[in-house]
Amino acid sequence: EWPGREDALLSLVPVDKVAEAICLLSRVEYAPKWAWHLVSSEETSLQQLIDVGTKVFECQKPQLIPVEEFDQKRLSSVQWKLIAPFIPYLNYRTRFKAIHASEVLGSLGFQWPKMDENLLDKLYRYCGSSGFIRASFLNRKQSFDDSGGIQ
């Protein structure tokens, strides 16, 4: 069991693209009107994230339970503290207002990649092969290049 809702929306973007956006915005000569929310307008549902992850790592899908119904005592205090910052993102359909950042980045020729099943698969496999997510069986099944691509 996991405290989350299938329909929760996540704006997932690769960190290298966030770094690129930060570099571009640091060169802008005027002050922003608001905070720069570096999020993609294309959202990924928690269900899609789980579906691709369980396929890649060949594991069982967790049962999602809304946080209001989740028994916090099922986790140790350390486990709860580790996941607590992510609970709102995994339970609600929160959207960040990023109109200003999107307009400025778009005028600089920047585009967020489409976070589809192919990119999620590639990112999960890279996390497995790099050791960020422990999945030793991935290295036995196939090898990856430094960018997470299959060789």
Disulfide bonds with the S-S distance in Angstrom:
none
